[in-house]
């Protein structure tokens, strides 16, 4: 999951967005769902934050930063994003994620994952760019988590299932 929340200097509007790749295991098989939601007005903020909480309930959340990670000092972004996520979840005491993993990977690694899975490079330091690529970064976070946390056989199996889902999603008719 990636949360973008803030305002660039000189901007008259606030950007709030979330991107999430939900992976549920059903009878041992992964089911994927991609979420990418933005708000246009401050009055929509509560709905967006409620959606983050709903997607987090009873799930292990893998949280990545929308900011590029290049140097050690960039760790502060993922820590701040983690605190932001905890603040969002704490708004409703009935929502309980089963776990939280903070993912930070160097941009070269993330770029390599994006290339391997045919996703756009999710670069950009302004809030609009970070919001635009929130769902892409959420997918990259999941790839990074899976490849660093599971055994090779399970990684290959999950990535193959993701690729099959990705083909089906790309073949689906686009809504306008």
C-alpha positions as CSV (number, residue, x, y, z in Angstrom):
1,X,0.0,0.0,0.0
2,X,1.1,3.5,-0.7
3,X,-0.4,6.6,0.8
4,X,0.3,10.1,-0.7
5,X,-0.9,12.9,1.5
6,X,0.3,16.5,1.5
7,X,0.8,19.7,-0.4
8,X,3.7,20.9,-2.5
9,X,4.9,24.4,-2.0
10,X,3.0,26.8,-4.3
11,X,0.1,24.4,-4.8
12,X,-3.4,25.5,-4.1
13,X,-4.8,22.0,-3.6
14,X,-4.0,19.1,-1.3
15,X,-3.2,15.8,-2.9
16,X,-4.4,12.7,-1.1
17,X,-4.3,9.4,-2.8
18,X,-3.8,5.7,-2.0
19,X,-2.7,2.8,-4.1
20,X,-2.9,-0.8,-2.9
21,X,-2.5,-4.3,-4.4
22,X,-4.6,-6.7,-2.3
23,X,-3.5,-10.3,-2.4
24,X,-5.8,-12.7,-0.7
25,X,-5.0,-16.4,-0.5
26,X,-8.1,-18.4,-1.2
27,X,-7.6,-22.2,-0.8
28,X,-3.9,-21.5,-1.3
29,X,-4.4,-19.6,-4.6
30,X,-3.7,-15.9,-4.7
31,X,-6.5,-13.5,-5.8
32,X,-5.4,-10.0,-6.8
33,X,-7.2,-6.7,-6.7
34,X,-5.6,-3.3,-7.5
35,X,-7.0,-0.1,-5.9
36,X,-6.1,3.4,-6.8
37,X,-8.2,6.2,-5.3
38,X,-7.7,9.9,-5.1
39,X,-9.7,12.7,-3.6
40,X,-10.4,16.0,-5.2
41,X,-11.8,17.9,-2.3
42,X,-11.0,17.9,1.4
43,X,-14.6,16.7,2.1
44,X,-13.7,13.4,0.4
45,X,-10.8,12.9,2.7
46,X,-12.7,10.9,5.3
47,X,-14.0,8.5,2.7
48,X,-10.5,7.9,1.3
49,X,-9.1,7.3,4.8
50,X,-12.0,4.9,5.6
51,X,-11.1,3.0,2.5
52,X,-7.5,2.6,3.6
53,X,-8.8,1.3,7.0
54,X,-11.2,-1.1,5.4
55,X,-8.5,-2.5,3.1
56,X,-6.2,-2.9,6.1
57,X,-8.5,-4.8,8.4
58,X,-7.4,-8.4,9.1
59,X,-4.6,-8.2,6.5
60,X,-0.8,-8.0,6.7
61,X,-0.1,-4.6,5.3
62,X,3.1,-4.0,3.2
63,X,3.6,-0.3,3.2
64,X,6.0,1.5,0.8
65,X,6.8,5.1,0.4
66,X,5.7,7.2,-2.6
67,X,9.1,8.9,-2.3
68,X,12.1,7.6,-4.2
69,X,14.7,5.9,-2.0
70,X,18.3,6.7,-3.0
71,X,20.3,7.5,0.2
72,X,20.2,6.6,3.9
73,X,18.5,9.9,4.7
74,X,15.5,8.8,2.6
75,X,14.6,6.3,5.3
76,X,12.7,9.2,7.0
77,X,10.1,9.1,4.3
78,X,9.1,5.5,4.9
79,X,9.1,6.1,8.7
80,X,6.8,9.1,8.3
81,X,4.5,7.2,5.9
82,X,4.4,4.4,8.5
83,X,3.4,6.9,11.2
84,X,0.8,8.4,8.8
85,X,-0.7,4.9,8.2
86,X,-0.8,4.2,12.0
87,X,-2.6,7.5,12.5
88,X,-5.2,6.5,9.9
89,X,-5.8,3.1,11.3
90,X,-6.0,4.4,14.9
91,X,-9.0,6.6,13.9
92,X,-11.2,3.5,14.1
93,X,-10.2,1.2,16.9
94,X,-12.1,-1.8,15.5
95,X,-9.8,-1.9,12.5
96,X,-6.8,-4.1,13.1
97,X,-4.2,-5.1,10.5
98,X,-2.6,-8.5,11.3
99,X,0.9,-7.0,10.6
100,X,2.8,-4.2,9.1
101,X,6.0,-4.3,7.1
102,X,7.7,-1.2,5.9
103,X,9.4,-1.7,2.5
104,X,12.1,0.5,1.1
105,X,14.1,-0.5,-1.9
106,X,16.6,1.5,-3.8
107,X,15.1,3.0,-7.0
108,X,17.4,0.8,-9.2
109,X,15.9,-2.3,-7.6
110,X,12.3,-0.9,-8.0
111,X,13.1,0.1,-11.6
112,X,14.3,-3.4,-12.3
113,X,11.1,-4.9,-10.8
114,X,9.0,-2.4,-12.8
115,X,10.8,-3.4,-16.0
116,X,10.5,-7.1,-15.3
117,X,6.7,-6.8,-14.8
118,X,6.0,-4.3,-17.6
119,X,5.0,-1.5,-15.2
120,X,6.0,2.2,-15.7
121,X,8.9,3.6,-13.8
122,X,7.3,5.2,-10.8
123,X,9.5,8.2,-10.5
124,X,8.7,11.8,-9.7
125,X,9.2,14.0,-6.6
126,X,6.1,16.2,-6.9
127,X,2.9,15.1,-5.2
128,X,0.9,14.8,-8.4
129,X,3.5,12.3,-9.8
130,X,3.6,10.4,-6.6
131,X,-0.2,10.2,-6.6
132,X,-0.3,9.1,-10.2
133,X,2.0,6.2,-9.6
134,X,0.7,5.2,-6.1
135,X,-0.8,1.9,-7.4
136,X,2.4,1.1,-9.4
137,X,4.5,1.6,-6.3
138,X,2.1,-0.5,-4.3
139,X,2.7,-3.4,-6.7
140,X,6.4,-2.8,-6.6
141,X,6.3,-2.9,-2.8
142,X,4.5,-6.3,-3.0
143,X,7.2,-7.6,-5.4
144,X,10.0,-6.4,-3.1
145,X,8.3,-8.0,-0.1
146,X,7.6,-11.3,-1.7
147,X,11.1,-11.6,-3.2
148,X,12.8,-10.8,0.0
149,X,10.6,-12.7,2.4
150,X,9.6,-16.0,0.8
151,X,11.4,-19.1,-0.6
152,X,12.2,-19.2,-4.3
153,X,9.6,-21.7,-5.1
154,X,6.8,-19.7,-3.5
155,X,8.1,-16.5,-5.1
156,X,8.0,-18.1,-8.6
157,X,4.5,-19.4,-7.9
158,X,3.2,-16.0,-6.7
159,X,4.8,-14.1,-9.5
160,X,3.4,-16.5,-12.1
161,X,0.0,-16.0,-10.7
162,X,0.4,-12.3,-10.7
163,X,1.6,-12.3,-14.4
164,X,-1.5,-14.3,-15.3
165,X,-3.8,-11.9,-13.5
166,X,-1.9,-9.0,-15.1
167,X,-2.6,-10.4,-18.6
168,X,-6.3,-10.8,-17.8
169,X,-6.5,-7.2,-16.4
170,X,-4.8,-5.8,-19.5
171,X,-7.2,-7.7,-21.7
172,X,-10.2,-6.3,-19.8
173,X,-12.2,-3.6,-21.5
174,X,-11.3,-0.1,-20.3
175,X,-14.0,2.0,-18.6
176,X,-14.3,5.7,-19.6
